[in-house]
Amino acid sequence: MNIARDRITAGVLAGGRGRRLGGVDKGWYRLDGQPLITRTLARVAPQCAAAVISANRSLARYRALGHRVVPDDGGDFDGPLAGIAALLQAAATPYVLIVPVDTPALPLDLAPRLGTALHASADLAVASCAGRTQPLHALLRRELLADLEAARADGIRAVHAWHRRLTCVSVAWPDCDAFANVNAEADARVIAARL
């Protein structure tokens, strides 16, 4: 299926605790002098009609970037499913490209490749590399919000567990570095050397 850019919202998950980085708001963690949120938006915003950021702190600071910002509906740091639910609710398009804020080398063709793979009978398309699924790098139908809310009510907290309830298409990428995330200072050093 070929999904036009104007039918996709970029949904950036920026609500984590950043524990392994000393509790900093990951979106504002600087990699080679530039905040992760700025790097992420620069890579995904051109692929989509609009961008929405899900965050639990620094809301005014995120809003200053010129995009809609929504807190998740699960309370403090309730995990990525709460952020995904908030992003699906906020989107004005039928599709949402979910990405985490901490993968600064995201593919510049993530939305179009996932959109091409998403066929009529699938709920979402998810990136994979070297046989490993990247569940936070996915193109979802916005209409999945009701199913996500039901899954959370059933006690599901892991993204991959929710995906198992759905019809997923996996899209393989040759470059695993595109999905490397910054969880600790050591990760940041390795990724910065590659950029």
N, C-alpha and C positions, 0 to 999 in steps of 0.2 A: 504494500500500500504506500502511496506517496502522499505524505501529510505536509501540507503547506505550512510555512513558517508562521503565518498569521493565525494558525489554529493551535499553536503550542505556547504555553507559558513555562518559563524557566522557574522552577521552584528550588530555592537554595536552602538547605538545612544548616542553620547556624546556631542551634540551640544546645549544643553539648557543654559538658562541664570543663573540658580541657584539663583534666586531672594530671595527665602525664606531662603537661606543659606548665605545671605549677598553678593550675586553676584559672589561667587566662581565658578570656573570651577568644576562641580560636579564630573567629573572623577577623579580629584585629591583630592577630599574631603576624609579625613582619617576617617575611621570607625574602631575603636579599633586598631589604628596604621597602618592600611593598606589602600591604596587608593582604591576607589570604582572600578576604571578601572581594577586594578590588581585582585580584588575579582571576578569581572564579567568575565574576560578572563579565570581565573582559572576554572570557572564553565562551560563555554560554549565552549571554544576552544577544549577540548578533545572530544566533541560531533560532531565536524565538521572538514572538510578538511583544512580550513583556516579561518582566522578572518580578518575582515575589520572594521575600526573605522571611523565613521562619526563625525567630530568635526568642530567647528568654531573658536577655539583658542587653544593655546598650541600645535599646530600641530607637531612641532619638538619633543616636549616632548612625545607625543603619539607615534610618529615614533620610538623613542628610545626603545619602548617596543618590536619592531621586527615585527610589523604587518603593513599592508598597511593602510594609513590614507587618507581619502578624505573629503574635505569640501563639504557642501551641495551646491546645485546650486541655492538657493533662496536668497542669500545675508545673512546678519547678522540675525541669530536667526529666521529663517522663519518657524520654527515649524518642527514637526517630519516627515511630509510627504516629505519635502525637503530632510531630512536626509535619509529617506527610498529610495527615488528616487536615491540619490547618491550611496547608498549601492547596490541597484539592478544593477545600471550601472557598478559598479566596480567589481561585483562578476563574477567569472569565472566558476561557477557551475550552474546547472539548478534550484537549490533551495537556498533560503536565510532564515536563522533563524534570525528574528529581535528580539532584546532585548534592553531595555534601560540600561544605565550604572548605574542606581541608585537602582537596586534590587539585593542586595548582597547575597541573599539566593536562587537564581534561582535553579529550579529543575535540578538535574544532569542527568535526563532522558527527558528533554524538547524536544530535537530534535527527538529522536526515538519515543516518544509517539505521537507527532504531525505528524511525518512522517507516522506512522502506520494508523493514522486516515484520512490522506489526500488521498481521493480516486480520480479516474481518472477524474471525472466530477466536482471536486471542485477546486477553485482557491487557497485557502489557508486554513490552520488549525490554529485556535486561541485558546489559553488557556482560561479557565474560572474557577471561584471558587465561591462557594455559590451563584450561579446564576448570577454572575457578570463577564462579558467578560473582558479580559485583552488584549486590542487591540495592545499593543506594545510588546506582547509575542506571536509571530506568525511565522509560516513557510509558506513562499510564493514561488510561482513559479516566477522565474526570468523574465519570459516572460510577467509578469504583468506591467513591466515598461511603456509600451506604454499606457496602460489604466490609470496608475497613472498620467502620464504626461497630458493626456487628462482631467482627473478629476481636476487636479490643474489648467489647462487652463480654466476650467468651474467655477473656483472659490472655489472649495472644499478645505478646510484647515484642517478639523478634520479627524483623522484616522478612527474613527467609521463611519463617513459619506462615506468615500471611500469604506470601507468594505461592506456597504449596497448595493453598485453597483455590488458586486461580489458574487460568490457562496462560502460561508464559512462553515467550519465544526468546531463546538465547542467541545473542549476536556476538560472535567471536572477534576479538581484536588481536592483532599481531604484536602490539606494543604494550606490554604490561606496565611500563613506566607511566603511561598516561593515567593510571588509576592509583598510583602511589600516593599515600596520604601522610599528612604531617600529624603524627601522634606524640612525638617526642623530639627533643633537640637533635638527636642523632638522625632521625628521619629528615628533619629540615636541612641538615648539612648535606646529606646524600642527594636530596632532590634539588637543592640550590646548585650543586655542582653540575647537574644535568641540564639545567635551564639555560 
